Amino acid sequence: MASQQEQLEAWSGRLLQALELEGTPVDVSAVLDLAAAAAHSVVRPAAPLTTFIVGYAAGLAAGSGQAGDAVAMESAMAVATEQCRNAAAEGDVR
């Protein structure tokens, strides 16, 4: 039986292939950490919303040439992580 991490890695690979994005690096643990931060800082449904918006922002930045794929993703995730910290500190988003 495959571990949860192995299943997520396999799913990620399958989805990337279906979207014709083979070879795109995905840090599954970092995405899950961001989702957890959003869920705990805001409300649970913020997890998928946050990860979608981060991916979209990174894709726009990379697609427009503002940054390479890895830098665009790291930057977008850093901004979202900071916003999660701010939301938790302020306590008014929940």
One Martini backbone bead per residue (centre of mass of N, CA, C, O) as a GRO file, in nm:
protein
   94
    1MET     BB    1   0.095   0.038   0.024
    2ALA     BB    2   0.069   0.356  -0.027
    3SER     BB    3   0.145   0.645   0.067
    4GLN     BB    4   0.032   0.954   0.082
    5GLN     BB    5   0.274   1.084  -0.055
    6GLU     BB    6   0.279   0.892  -0.299
    7GLN     BB    7  -0.007   0.957  -0.396
    8LEU     BB    8   0.043   1.261  -0.441
    9GLU     BB    9   0.272   1.232  -0.643
   10ALA     BB   10   0.112   1.069  -0.850
   11TRP     BB   11  -0.113   1.272  -0.892
   12SER     BB   12   0.061   1.504  -0.984
   13GLY     BB   13   0.174   1.361  -1.233
   14ARG     BB   14  -0.097   1.304  -1.370
   15LEU     BB   15  -0.194   1.599  -1.387
   16LEU     BB   16   0.045   1.714  -1.542
   17GLN     BB   17   0.004   1.536  -1.788
   18ALA     BB   18  -0.292   1.622  -1.856
   19LEU     BB   19  -0.177   1.940  -1.871
   20GLU     BB   20   0.104   1.944  -2.011
   21LEU     BB   21   0.339   1.956  -1.740
   22GLU     BB   22   0.576   1.802  -1.766
   23GLY     BB   23   0.844   1.868  -1.534
   24THR     BB   24   0.700   2.012  -1.319
   25PRO     BB   25   0.769   2.135  -1.024
   26VAL     BB   26   0.640   1.989  -0.709
   27ASP     BB   27   0.588   2.092  -0.374
   28VAL     BB   28   0.384   1.926  -0.185
   29SER     BB   29   0.457   2.017   0.104
   30ALA     BB   30   0.432   2.324   0.054
   31VAL     BB   31   0.138   2.325  -0.032
   32LEU     BB   32   0.026   2.195   0.229
   33ASP     BB   33   0.132   2.410   0.421
   34LEU     BB   34  -0.026   2.644   0.299
   35ALA     BB   35  -0.306   2.523   0.336
   36ALA     BB   36  -0.287   2.501   0.643
   37ALA     BB   37  -0.244   2.799   0.702
   38ALA     BB   38  -0.510   2.894   0.579
   39ALA     BB   39  -0.705   2.716   0.745
   40HIS     BB   40  -0.595   2.832   1.034
   41SER     BB   41  -0.614   3.155   0.969
   42VAL     BB   42  -0.901   3.140   0.857
   43VAL     BB   43  -1.046   2.900   0.673
   44ARG     BB   44  -1.071   2.601   0.532
   45PRO     BB   45  -1.152   2.707   0.233
   46ALA     BB   46  -0.874   2.865   0.196
   47ALA     BB   47  -0.689   2.646   0.088
   48PRO     BB   48  -0.773   2.613  -0.214
   49LEU     BB   49  -0.781   2.912  -0.281
   50THR     BB   50  -0.487   2.980  -0.222
   51THR     BB   51  -0.351   2.774  -0.414
   52PHE     BB   52  -0.480   2.880  -0.668
   53ILE     BB   53  -0.382   3.175  -0.659
   54VAL     BB   54  -0.083   3.112  -0.651
   55GLY     BB   55  -0.069   2.958  -0.920
   56TYR     BB   56  -0.177   3.186  -1.094
   57ALA     BB   57   0.035   3.400  -1.025
   58ALA     BB   58   0.279   3.234  -1.114
   59GLY     BB   59   0.187   3.190  -1.407
   60LEU     BB   60   0.179   3.487  -1.487
   61ALA     BB   61   0.473   3.556  -1.424
   62ALA     BB   62   0.601   3.342  -1.607
   63GLY     BB   63   0.442   3.404  -1.876
   64SER     BB   64   0.553   3.719  -1.878
   65GLY     BB   65   0.868   3.710  -1.763
   66GLN     BB   66   0.917   3.805  -1.459
   67ALA     BB   67   0.973   3.490  -1.404
   68GLY     BB   68   1.054   3.205  -1.317
   69ASP     BB   69   0.897   2.939  -1.209
   70ALA     BB   70   1.030   2.908  -0.925
   71VAL     BB   71   1.022   3.207  -0.841
   72ALA     BB   72   0.721   3.254  -0.874
   73MET     BB   73   0.633   3.043  -0.665
   74GLU     BB   74   0.793   3.138  -0.421
   75SER     BB   75   0.675   3.424  -0.411
   76ALA     BB   76   0.374   3.353  -0.387
   77MET     BB   77   0.405   3.181  -0.130
   78ALA     BB   78   0.526   3.402   0.049
   79VAL     BB   79   0.289   3.595   0.041
   80ALA     BB   80   0.074   3.396   0.150
   81THR     BB   81   0.214   3.331   0.416
   82GLU     BB   82   0.211   3.620   0.523
   83GLN     BB   83  -0.098   3.652   0.515
   84CYS     BB   84  -0.152   3.429   0.719
   85ARG     BB   85  -0.001   3.557   0.952
   86ASN     BB   86  -0.166   3.818   0.959
   87ALA     BB   87  -0.442   3.686   1.007
   88ALA     BB   88  -0.366   3.552   1.274
   89ALA     BB   89  -0.280   3.813   1.426
   90GLU     BB   90  -0.552   3.972   1.383
   91GLY     BB   91  -0.823   3.778   1.394
   92ASP     BB   92  -1.048   3.901   1.166
   93VAL     BB   93  -1.100   3.682   0.942
   94ARG     BB   94  -1.260   3.467   1.110
   0.00000   0.00000   0.00000
